[in-house]
């Protein structure tokens, strides 16, 4: 059974291809969801899939792509939206 998590990532995570790299990782793991910039400089990632895939994306989000600097990450359980298809960048 799939589950969902909402991650909020703090640090130098905008302007460093964080969302595109997250999408690439998420698709490779078979996750659905989105990655979007927040006005305060953080990035939000909603990911839905297997527990194992969610653990793997969380580990990846803690370091991010090469030009990023992740200072912190928060994770909250979410209910899967029924219309969720693919992995979007917003």
Helices and strands as residue ranges (DSSP letters): E 3-12, H 18-28, E 32-37, E 43-49, H 51-61, E 69-78, E 87-89
